[in-house]
Amino acid sequence: MDKRYFVRLERIIEEFSLEVVYGGENYQDIRIYVDSVDRPGLQLVGYFDHFESQRIQLIGNMEYGYLEELTPEQRNICFEQLFHYDIPA
């Protein structure tokens, strides 16, 4: 049994009144162990050295703007690389 402190993703969603656009199977029960988020700008361009995959990944305006500039095929490649890691949310 893991004795580290965690917060369930469901609690974060409720606390910040977030809208779930897509929730995978049992997403509410995902345990968040790291108390910071990451904006994966460098990862979207393929740089994964020092990537903290246990953090919640937040797509901000800059990341969204970058993704909008890509073709659908290029976006798919970006997300395939990012989601290769077991990120919590």
N, C-alpha and C positions, 0 to 999 in steps of 0.2 A: 504494500500500500504506500502510495506517495504521500509523504508527510510535509511537503512544501506548501506554503500558503498559495491559494488560488481563488479566483472569482469566476463564477460561471458566466458564460457569454450572455445568457438570458438576463442576468442582473445588470450588466452594462447596457444592454438594449433598453431595459426598463428605465434605468437611472437617467439616461440621456435622451429618452423618447426617440430612439432611432427607428427608422423604417427598414424593415427587412425586405430587400428586393428579391433575394434568393437565399433560401435557407436549406442547406443540405440536410441529410438525414441526421436527426438528433442534434442539430446545431445548438439548441438551447443548452445542452449539457457540456459543451466544449469548455474545458478548463483553461483559463488564462493565467499563466504563471508570471509573466513579465509585465511590469507596471508602466511600460512606455510603448508608444506606437512608432511606426516607421513609415516614411514616405518613400516608396521604392523607385525613385527616379532613376538612379544608376542601374538598378536591376532591370528596368524596362529597356535599357539599351544594351543589356547583356553582361553587366559587371556584377558578379556575385561573390567576390572575395569579401570576407568580413560581413556577410549578410546575416542579420539576426532573424532567422526564420520563425522564432517563437514569439515575435512581436506581432501585434495587430498591424496589418498593412493598410494604410490610408491613401487613397488616390485623391490628391488635392487638385487645385486648379492647374498648376503647372504640369502635373502628370497627365491630367485629362486633356489639356491642350496638346501635349505631345502626342498622345494616342489618337487624337482627332486628325492629326497631320498624316498618319500612317494609312496604308491601304488595309482593307480587312484581313488580307493574308499576313501582313506584317504585324498587325495587332494580335492575331491568333498566335504567332510565334512568340511574341512578348509574353502573353498570358500563359502559354504552354511552359515556357521557361520558369516563370514565376510560380505557377501552380505545381511545378515539379516538386517543390518543397512543401512540407507539411505545415503550412501556415495556419494559425488558429482562426483567423477572420480577416 
